[in-house]
């Protein structure tokens, strides 16, 4: 990455972190979840491409602890939904599969994190048709899968490309163009609603979107 791209990429990471820290405010809006998934995929592909093409430079990556914390937040939401559904329907077997706490994941070895979260993903998808009234969506599951892949990448395990729309992009310029499109013409516009309903969150988003030279 050149200096301009590096500054822009830092803005992407700041924007991503702001959204991840406020998941509860926007995760019930399917189009925002879907757009955020696209943004996450592009960020990861930019980092991967930069690392491959510029072997003598350090790739810019999110702090592992922050990525793990964001992963936990995204896992606890469907876990809670599934636990509520299991309690209401009396499904004790399901409850045993999806019960998850922040402490469970924090105390686990990095290589065991996937084993803790995978059952939540699997059961969320298995029960998706029954959970519309609970606010669980396919996009929320994909976002959790993407976050798990991002964490696995940081600990040296293979990740899965979730969005095939970007799979053919191999040049940094192409990836930056796609990311700029997502941020400027999609995320920025979808975030306008929070200017009136959650002003503090919107101000934080605006600060994160500032490119520092």
Secondary structure, 3 states (H helix, E strand, C coil): CCHHHHHHHHHHHHHHHHHHHCHHHHCCCHHHHHHHHHHHHHHHHHHHHHHHHCCCCCCCCCCHHHHHHHHHHHHHHHHHHHHHHHHHHCCHHHHHHHCCCHHHHHHCCHHHHHHHHHHHHHHHHHCHHHCHHHCCCHHHHHHHHHHHHHHHHHCCCCCCCCCHHHCCCCCHHHHHHHHHHHHHHHHHHHHHHHHHHCHHHHHHHHHHCCCCC
